[in-house]
Amino acid sequence: MSAIKRANKWWVDFSFKARRYRLPSPANTRSGAKSYESVLRQRLTRGEDLFPKEKKKCLTLKEFSEKWVKSYVEVNNKPSEIKNKKTYLRSCLLPFFGKKRLDEITSLDIEEFKALQLKRLKPKTINGQMGTLAKCLKTAVEWGELDKVPIIRPLRSDPEEFDYLNEEEANRLLATASEPYKTAILLALHTGMRIGELMALNWEKIDFLKKQVIVKDNFSVGVLGSTKGNKIRYIPMTQDLYNHLIALSPKEGFVLKGPDGLRFRPECSRTNIHAICDKAKLRQIGWHKLRHTFASRLAEKGVSMTAIKELMGHSDIRTTMRYAHLGQHTLRDAIKVLETPQVINLRHNSVTIENLGVQNSDWSKREITR
């Protein structure tokens, strides 16, 4: 033990593995210095730091989410994603988890939250909320604010049902619409573009030489940006669409403009398509139903799911596969290869050889494979 006193202050002064340690004792007595030296030697023997760092104060979800939205969400996400994440945080995640420290949020808490939400929301919506919470907590781990993310299991949700127009209904809708909605509906039915992509479509993105529409831009929450998934799609034009667009005498700027001469706006277009449906004596549908109609009609015609995926701009083939049941005739054709050739006995089927124009009577006792 090496406890020494200097200028009315007790110190420890010792060597460990050829390294000297000289430190003031927290307890300013000889016995206190000896005890302090013993503690320091034990820490060095165990390979620990002499002065353990104080554990960083863990932020609450509310405190961390404010930093997360500003430094991550608003920097990396599209306007629509930013809006969704902020809405999920404000409406349900912060009211339930906001006061908890990040390290206090457990899997049990999350299950209780899901059970509460199921009383009023569909599983798909709750999974979206869980996705926002999971990403927030994962970022907290990346930034050193949390050790690990609790287990978050998504809810099982039923396959999404969707409505679409048959060919007669689509033609009736087109016949009823006037400009600019006729052009918008025709584009949606023949290209499968989203409403934001329709609003952002510029004349320079219509290639009349190659007869294709280039889908590159999208309006989301009033902001012009890239398409969902950041994909550029090249959609061949049908002859009907080509003839219609060329007859409009292509100009500069946006293809679709509202009644005020400015760009197409979702709030106006949504109201007007409902009015057009009423006039055409159809059930009310939205613009996304026209996108479903495009994909559904392709599936009914036997177009491959891979081709539909590319035309629709889906990131995952699983999204496209919800249209697979509409191509049942292709499945029936596939199953036919398993059928066993049927044998017909001419006697049992009351068909005579004479009726078939066969002269040799020995054939009347044979079976013919069809």
Contacts in CASP RR format, 6 or more apart in sequence:
PFRMAT RR
TARGET T0000
AUTHOR 0000-0000-0000
METHOD contacts of the structure
MODEL  1
MSAIKRANKWWVDFSFKARRYRLPSPANTRSGAKSYESVLRQRLTRGEDL
FPKEKKKCLTLKEFSEKWVKSYVEVNNKPSEIKNKKTYLRSCLLPFFGKK
RLDEITSLDIEEFKALQLKRLKPKTINGQMGTLAKCLKTAVEWGELDKVP
IIRPLRSDPEEFDYLNEEEANRLLATASEPYKTAILLALHTGMRIGELMA
LNWEKIDFLKKQVIVKDNFSVGVLGSTKGNKIRYIPMTQDLYNHLIALSP
KEGFVLKGPDGLRFRPECSRTNIHAICDKAKLRQIGWHKLRHTFASRLAE
KGVSMTAIKELMGHSDIRTTMRYAHLGQHTLRDAIKVLETPQVINLRHNS
VTIENLGVQNSDWSKREITR
1 14 0 8 1.000
1 34 0 8 1.000
1 37 0 8 1.000
1 38 0 8 1.000
2 12 0 8 1.000
2 13 0 8 1.000
2 14 0 8 1.000
2 37 0 8 1.000
3 10 0 8 1.000
3 11 0 8 1.000
3 12 0 8 1.000
3 13 0 8 1.000
3 25 0 8 1.000
3 30 0 8 1.000
3 32 0 8 1.000
3 33 0 8 1.000
3 34 0 8 1.000
3 37 0 8 1.000
4 10 0 8 1.000
4 11 0 8 1.000
4 12 0 8 1.000
4 13 0 8 1.000
4 33 0 8 1.000
5 11 0 8 1.000
5 30 0 8 1.000
8 28 0 8 1.000
9 24 0 8 1.000
9 25 0 8 1.000
9 28 0 8 1.000
10 24 0 8 1.000
10 25 0 8 1.000
10 27 0 8 1.000
10 28 0 8 1.000
10 29 0 8 1.000
10 30 0 8 1.000
10 32 0 8 1.000
10 33 0 8 1.000
11 22 0 8 1.000
11 23 0 8 1.000
11 24 0 8 1.000
11 25 0 8 1.000
11 33 0 8 1.000
12 21 0 8 1.000
12 22 0 8 1.000
12 23 0 8 1.000
12 25 0 8 1.000
12 33 0 8 1.000
12 34 0 8 1.000
12 36 0 8 1.000
12 37 0 8 1.000
12 40 0 8 1.000
13 20 0 8 1.000
13 21 0 8 1.000
13 22 0 8 1.000
14 20 0 8 1.000
14 21 0 8 1.000
14 37 0 8 1.000
14 40 0 8 1.000
14 41 0 8 1.000
15 21 0 8 1.000
16 41 0 8 1.000
16 44 0 8 1.000
17 44 0 8 1.000
21 40 0 8 1.000
21 50 0 8 1.000
23 36 0 8 1.000
23 40 0 8 1.000
23 50 0 8 1.000
25 32 0 8 1.000
25 33 0 8 1.000
25 36 0 8 1.000
26 32 0 8 1.000
26 36 0 8 1.000
27 33 0 8 1.000
27 35 0 8 1.000
27 36 0 8 1.000
40 50 0 8 1.000
43 49 0 8 1.000
43 50 0 8 1.000
44 50 0 8 1.000
56 145 0 8 1.000
58 101 0 8 1.000
58 102 0 8 1.000
58 103 0 8 1.000
58 104 0 8 1.000
58 145 0 8 1.000
58 146 0 8 1.000
59 67 0 8 1.000
59 101 0 8 1.000
59 102 0 8 1.000
59 140 0 8 1.000
59 145 0 8 1.000
60 98 0 8 1.000
60 99 0 8 1.000
60 100 0 8 1.000
60 101 0 8 1.000
60 102 0 8 1.000
61 93 0 8 1.000
61 94 0 8 1.000
61 97 0 8 1.000
61 98 0 8 1.000
61 99 0 8 1.000
61 100 0 8 1.000
61 101 0 8 1.000
61 102 0 8 1.000
61 105 0 8 1.000
61 136 0 8 1.000
62 94 0 8 1.000
62 98 0 8 1.000
62 99 0 8 1.000
64 102 0 8 1.000
64 136 0 8 1.000
64 140 0 8 1.000
64 145 0 8 1.000
65 89 0 8 1.000
65 93 0 8 1.000
65 94 0 8 1.000
65 98 0 8 1.000
65 136 0 8 1.000
68 136 0 8 1.000
68 139 0 8 1.000
68 140 0 8 1.000
69 82 0 8 1.000
69 85 0 8 1.000
69 86 0 8 1.000
69 89 0 8 1.000
72 139 0 8 1.000
73 81 0 8 1.000
73 82 0 8 1.000
73 85 0 8 1.000
73 86 0 8 1.000
74 82 0 8 1.000
77 85 0 8 1.000
78 220 0 8 1.000
78 225 0 8 1.000
78 226 0 8 1.000
78 228 0 8 1.000
79 220 0 8 1.000
79 221 0 8 1.000
79 222 0 8 1.000
79 223 0 8 1.000
80 220 0 8 1.000
80 221 0 8 1.000
82 221 0 8 1.000
83 221 0 8 1.000
84 128 0 8 1.000
84 132 0 8 1.000
85 132 0 8 1.000
85 135 0 8 1.000
88 128 0 8 1.000
88 129 0 8 1.000
88 132 0 8 1.000
88 133 0 8 1.000
89 132 0 8 1.000
89 136 0 8 1.000
92 113 0 8 1.000
92 117 0 8 1.000
92 129 0 8 1.000
93 129 0 8 1.000
93 132 0 8 1.000
93 133 0 8 1.000
96 113 0 8 1.000
96 116 0 8 1.000
97 105 0 8 1.000
97 109 0 8 1.000
97 113 0 8 1.000
97 133 0 8 1.000
100 109 0 8 1.000
102 137 0 8 1.000
102 140 0 8 1.000
102 145 0 8 1.000
102 146 0 8 1.000
103 146 0 8 1.000
103 147 0 8 1.000
105 137 0 8 1.000
105 150 0 8 1.000
106 150 0 8 1.000
107 150 0 8 1.000
107 151 0 8 1.000
107 152 0 8 1.000
109 150 0 8 1.000
110 130 0 8 1.000
110 133 0 8 1.000
110 150 0 8 1.000
110 151 0 8 1.000
110 152 0 8 1.000
114 126 0 8 1.000
114 130 0 8 1.000
114 155 0 8 1.000
117 125 0 8 1.000
117 126 0 8 1.000
117 129 0 8 1.000
118 126 0 8 1.000
118 155 0 8 1.000
122 157 0 8 1.000
123 155 0 8 1.000
123 156 0 8 1.000
123 157 0 8 1.000
123 158 0 8 1.000
124 157 0 8 1.000
124 160 0 8 1.000
126 155 0 8 1.000
127 154 0 8 1.000
127 155 0 8 1.000
127 157 0 8 1.000
130 152 0 8 1.000
130 154 0 8 1.000
130 155 0 8 1.000
131 152 0 8 1.000
133 152 0 8 1.000
134 149 0 8 1.000
134 152 0 8 1.000
137 146 0 8 1.000
137 149 0 8 1.000
137 150 0 8 1.000
138 149 0 8 1.000
140 146 0 8 1.000
140 149 0 8 1.000
141 147 0 8 1.000
141 148 0 8 1.000
141 149 0 8 1.000
159 322 0 8 1.000
160 322 0 8 1.000
162 289 0 8 1.000
162 292 0 8 1.000
162 322 0 8 1.000
163 283 0 8 1.000
163 285 0 8 1.000
163 289 0 8 1.000
163 292 0 8 1.000
164 289 0 8 1.000
164 292 0 8 1.000
164 293 0 8 1.000
164 296 0 8 1.000
164 297 0 8 1.000
165 173 0 8 1.000
165 189 0 8 1.000
165 282 0 8 1.000
165 285 0 8 1.000
165 289 0 8 1.000
165 290 0 8 1.000
165 293 0 8 1.000
167 297 0 8 1.000
169 282 0 8 1.000
170 189 0 8 1.000
170 293 0 8 1.000
172 280 0 8 1.000
172 281 0 8 1.000
172 282 0 8 1.000
173 185 0 8 1.000
173 276 0 8 1.000
173 277 0 8 1.000
173 280 0 8 1.000
173 282 0 8 1.000
174 182 0 8 1.000
174 185 0 8 1.000
174 186 0 8 1.000
174 189 0 8 1.000
175 280 0 8 1.000
176 276 0 8 1.000
176 279 0 8 1.000
176 280 0 8 1.000
177 185 0 8 1.000
177 276 0 8 1.000
180 256 0 8 1.000
180 257 0 8 1.000
180 258 0 8 1.000
180 259 0 8 1.000
180 264 0 8 1.000
181 269 0 8 1.000
181 272 0 8 1.000
181 273 0 8 1.000
181 276 0 8 1.000
183 244 0 8 1.000
183 245 0 8 1.000
183 248 0 8 1.000
183 255 0 8 1.000
183 256 0 8 1.000
184 198 0 8 1.000
184 256 0 8 1.000
184 264 0 8 1.000
184 269 0 8 1.000
184 287 0 8 1.000
185 273 0 8 1.000
185 276 0 8 1.000
185 290 0 8 1.000
186 240 0 8 1.000
186 241 0 8 1.000
186 244 0 8 1.000
187 193 0 8 1.000
187 198 0 8 1.000
187 201 0 8 1.000
187 213 0 8 1.000
187 241 0 8 1.000
187 255 0 8 1.000
187 256 0 8 1.000
188 195 0 8 1.000
188 198 0 8 1.000
188 287 0 8 1.000
188 290 0 8 1.000
188 291 0 8 1.000
188 293 0 8 1.000
188 294 0 8 1.000
189 290 0 8 1.000
189 293 0 8 1.000
189 294 0 8 1.000
190 237 0 8 1.000
190 238 0 8 1.000
190 240 0 8 1.000
190 241 0 8 1.000
190 294 0 8 1.000
191 213 0 8 1.000
191 215 0 8 1.000
191 235 0 8 1.000
191 237 0 8 1.000
191 241 0 8 1.000
191 294 0 8 1.000
191 311 0 8 1.000
192 235 0 8 1.000
192 290 0 8 1.000
192 291 0 8 1.000
192 294 0 8 1.000
192 295 0 8 1.000
192 311 0 8 1.000
192 312 0 8 1.000
193 201 0 8 1.000
193 213 0 8 1.000
193 215 0 8 1.000
193 235 0 8 1.000
193 291 0 8 1.000
194 218 0 8 1.000
194 227 0 8 1.000
194 228 0 8 1.000
194 287 0 8 1.000
194 288 0 8 1.000
194 291 0 8 1.000
195 266 0 8 1.000
195 269 0 8 1.000
195 287 0 8 1.000
195 288 0 8 1.000
196 218 0 8 1.000
196 219 0 8 1.000
196 220 0 8 1.000
196 266 0 8 1.000
197 215 0 8 1.000
197 217 0 8 1.000
197 218 0 8 1.000
197 227 0 8 1.000
198 256 0 8 1.000
198 264 0 8 1.000
198 287 0 8 1.000
199 219 0 8 1.000
199 254 0 8 1.000
199 256 0 8 1.000
199 263 0 8 1.000
199 264 0 8 1.000
199 265 0 8 1.000
199 266 0 8 1.000
199 269 0 8 1.000
200 217 0 8 1.000
200 218 0 8 1.000
200 219 0 8 1.000
200 224 0 8 1.000
200 225 0 8 1.000
200 254 0 8 1.000
201 213 0 8 1.000
201 215 0 8 1.000
201 217 0 8 1.000
201 254 0 8 1.000
201 255 0 8 1.000
201 256 0 8 1.000
202 217 0 8 1.000
202 253 0 8 1.000
202 254 0 8 1.000
202 255 0 8 1.000
203 250 0 8 1.000
203 251 0 8 1.000
203 252 0 8 1.000
203 253 0 8 1.000
203 254 0 8 1.000
203 255 0 8 1.000
204 252 0 8 1.000
204 253 0 8 1.000
205 213 0 8 1.000
205 214 0 8 1.000
205 215 0 8 1.000
205 216 0 8 1.000
205 217 0 8 1.000
206 213 0 8 1.000
206 214 0 8 1.000
206 245 0 8 1.000
206 250 0 8 1.000
206 255 0 8 1.000
207 213 0 8 1.000
207 214 0 8 1.000
208 242 0 8 1.000
208 245 0 8 1.000
208 246 0 8 1.000
208 250 0 8 1.000
211 236 0 8 1.000
211 237 0 8 1.000
211 242 0 8 1.000
212 234 0 8 1.000
212 235 0 8 1.000
212 236 0 8 1.000
212 237 0 8 1.000
213 234 0 8 1.000
213 235 0 8 1.000
213 237 0 8 1.000
213 241 0 8 1.000
214 232 0 8 1.000
214 233 0 8 1.000
214 234 0 8 1.000
215 227 0 8 1.000
215 232 0 8 1.000
215 233 0 8 1.000
215 234 0 8 1.000
215 235 0 8 1.000
216 226 0 8 1.000
216 227 0 8 1.000
216 232 0 8 1.000
217 224 0 8 1.000
217 225 0 8 1.000
217 226 0 8 1.000
217 227 0 8 1.000
218 224 0 8 1.000
218 225 0 8 1.000
218 226 0 8 1.000
218 227 0 8 1.000
218 228 0 8 1.000
219 225 0 8 1.000
219 263 0 8 1.000
219 266 0 8 1.000
227 233 0 8 1.000
227 313 0 8 1.000
228 313 0 8 1.000
229 313 0 8 1.000
229 315 0 8 1.000
231 313 0 8 1.000
231 315 0 8 1.000
233 310 0 8 1.000
233 311 0 8 1.000
233 313 0 8 1.000
235 311 0 8 1.000
237 245 0 8 1.000
245 255 0 8 1.000
254 263 0 8 1.000
254 264 0 8 1.000
256 263 0 8 1.000
256 264 0 8 1.000
257 263 0 8 1.000
257 264 0 8 1.000
258 264 0 8 1.000
258 265 0 8 1.000
258 268 0 8 1.000
259 268 0 8 1.000
269 287 0 8 1.000
270 286 0 8 1.000
270 287 0 8 1.000
273 285 0 8 1.000
273 286 0 8 1.000
273 287 0 8 1.000
274 284 0 8 1.000
274 286 0 8 1.000
277 283 0 8 1.000
277 284 0 8 1.000
277 285 0 8 1.000
278 284 0 8 1.000
291 312 0 8 1.000
294 311 0 8 1.000
294 312 0 8 1.000
295 308 0 8 1.000
295 311 0 8 1.000
295 312 0 8 1.000
295 320 0 8 1.000
295 323 0 8 1.000
296 323 0 8 1.000
296 326 0 8 1.000
298 307 0 8 1.000
298 308 0 8 1.000
298 311 0 8 1.000
298 323 0 8 1.000
299 305 0 8 1.000
299 308 0 8 1.000
299 323 0 8 1.000
299 324 0 8 1.000
299 326 0 8 1.000
299 327 0 8 1.000
300 326 0 8 1.000
300 327 0 8 1.000
302 327 0 8 1.000
302 329 0 8 1.000
302 330 0 8 1.000
305 317 0 8 1.000
305 320 0 8 1.000
305 321 0 8 1.000
305 323 0 8 1.000
305 324 0 8 1.000
306 317 0 8 1.000
308 320 0 8 1.000
308 323 0 8 1.000
309 317 0 8 1.000
309 319 0 8 1.000
309 320 0 8 1.000
312 319 0 8 1.000
312 320 0 8 1.000
314 320 0 8 1.000
341 369 0 8 1.000
341 370 0 8 1.000
342 369 0 8 1.000
342 370 0 8 1.000
343 367 0 8 1.000
343 368 0 8 1.000
343 369 0 8 1.000
343 370 0 8 1.000
344 351 0 8 1.000
344 367 0 8 1.000
344 368 0 8 1.000
344 369 0 8 1.000
344 370 0 8 1.000
345 367 0 8 1.000
346 352 0 8 1.000
346 353 0 8 1.000
346 356 0 8 1.000
346 364 0 8 1.000
346 366 0 8 1.000
346 367 0 8 1.000
346 368 0 8 1.000
347 364 0 8 1.000
347 365 0 8 1.000
352 364 0 8 1.000
353 360 0 8 1.000
353 361 0 8 1.000
353 363 0 8 1.000
353 364 0 8 1.000
358 364 0 8 1.000
END
